[in-house]
Structure formats: structure tokens, C-alpha cells
Amino acid sequence: MEQEGVRVSIYDQVYYLRSGTDRAHLETVARFVDQRMSTIAAKTQTVDTVRIAVLAALHIADELLCLRQDYESLRGRVETKSRQYAALLEEALEPAAPVAGTGD
């Protein structure tokens, strides 16, 4: 089944996009890019659309890379804690060693 196109507007330009994701997701992504470009345009007061698009791409890429770094750090901490908890659980579930001198 072929995905139908989605009409989106980004920084006053209309684009027809196709993607394996659903329509609502594509529209959300387009709104995000449009908002980022509008924010940058207002802050820089530039009218060069290509410059605004590149600056928006840089901001989005920076955010993505920071989130990836945070994710990897969090993943590492979760893996460490999981190993610690697994070791504690194994220790708690081990049969108790017989105490010397009890005649067992």
C-alpha cells in the first residue's frame, strides 16, 4: 500500500511529503521545524530563508546530540544498577551455607 502525501507548510513554503510514519506525526514534525525557524528568524531578524533553515538545522542537531548523550549516560547508569540489583538478588536467593558445628 502506497503512503499518501501530506501537505505541510514550513516557514511559508508548502511541501508535499511522504513517509513511512503516520500523517499526524509528519504534521507534528513540520510544525516543530516551522516553529524553530520562526523563532530563529525573530531573534536574528534575518530574511535569508536558507540561513534561517541552516541555523534551525544546527539548533535541532545540537538538541538531538545532547539528548543522545543524555540517553547514553542514563542507559549506562541503568545497566550498572541492573547488574547491581541482579547480583543482590542472586545473593539473596542463594541457599544459606550450613553453619559449622550444628551437626548438619
C-alpha positions as CSV (number, residue, x, y, z in Angstrom):
1,M,0.0,0.0,0.0
2,E,1.5,3.3,-1.0
3,Q,1.6,6.1,1.6
4,E,-0.4,9.2,0.6
5,G,1.3,12.5,0.6
6,V,0.9,15.0,3.4
7,R,0.7,18.8,2.7
8,V,2.6,20.8,5.2
9,S,3.7,24.4,5.5
10,I,7.1,25.3,6.8
11,Y,8.2,28.9,7.0
12,D,5.5,29.9,4.5
13,Q,6.6,27.3,2.0
14,V,4.3,24.4,1.1
15,Y,5.8,20.9,0.9
16,Y,4.2,17.6,-0.1
17,L,5.8,14.8,2.0
18,R,5.6,11.1,2.0
19,S,6.9,9.0,4.9
20,G,6.5,5.6,6.5
21,T,5.2,7.4,9.6
22,D,1.6,8.4,10.1
23,R,0.2,11.7,8.9
24,A,-0.2,13.2,12.4
25,H,3.5,12.6,13.2
26,L,4.6,14.2,9.9
27,E,2.5,17.2,10.6
28,T,3.9,17.5,14.1
29,V,7.5,17.3,12.8
30,A,6.7,20.0,10.2
31,R,5.2,22.3,12.9
32,F,8.3,21.8,15.0
33,V,10.6,22.8,12.2
34,D,8.3,25.7,11.3
35,Q,8.3,27.0,14.9
36,R,12.0,26.6,15.2
37,M,12.6,28.6,12.0
38,S,10.1,31.3,13.0
39,T,11.8,31.7,16.4
40,I,15.2,32.0,14.9
41,A,14.0,34.4,12.3
42,A,12.5,36.6,15.0
43,K,15.7,36.5,17.1
44,T,18.2,37.1,14.2
45,Q,15.9,39.4,12.2
46,T,17.3,37.9,9.0
47,V,15.2,37.4,5.9
48,D,17.5,34.9,4.3
49,T,15.4,31.7,4.3
50,V,18.4,29.4,3.7
51,R,20.4,31.0,6.5
52,I,17.3,30.5,8.8
53,A,17.0,26.9,7.7
54,V,20.6,26.2,8.4
55,L,20.5,27.8,11.8
56,A,17.3,25.8,12.6
57,A,19.0,22.6,11.5
58,L,22.0,23.4,13.7
59,H,19.8,24.1,16.7
60,I,17.8,20.9,16.1
61,A,21.0,18.8,15.6
62,D,22.5,20.3,18.8
63,E,19.4,19.3,20.7
64,L,19.4,15.9,19.2
65,L,23.1,15.2,20.0
66,C,22.6,16.5,23.6
67,L,19.6,14.2,24.1
68,R,21.5,11.2,22.6
69,Q,24.4,11.9,25.1
70,D,21.9,12.1,28.0
71,Y,20.3,8.9,26.8
72,E,23.6,7.0,26.6
73,S,24.6,8.3,30.1
74,L,21.2,7.2,31.5
75,R,21.4,3.9,29.7
76,G,24.8,3.2,31.2
77,R,23.5,4.1,34.7
78,V,20.5,1.8,34.3
79,E,22.7,-1.1,33.1
80,T,25.0,-0.6,36.1
81,K,22.1,-0.5,38.6
82,S,20.5,-3.6,36.9
83,R,23.7,-5.6,37.3
84,Q,24.0,-4.5,40.9
85,Y,20.4,-5.5,41.6
86,A,20.8,-8.8,39.8
87,A,23.8,-9.6,41.9
88,L,22.0,-8.7,45.1
89,L,19.0,-10.8,44.1
90,E,21.2,-13.8,43.3
91,E,23.0,-13.4,46.6
92,A,19.6,-13.2,48.5
93,L,18.3,-16.3,46.7
94,E,21.4,-18.5,47.3
95,P,20.8,-21.3,49.8
96,A,22.3,-20.4,53.1
97,A,25.6,-22.3,53.8
98,P,25.4,-24.7,56.8
99,V,26.8,-23.2,60.0
100,A,29.8,-25.1,61.3
101,G,29.1,-27.2,64.5
102,T,25.4,-27.5,64.1
103,G,25.6,-31.2,63.2
104,D,24.1,-30.9,59.8
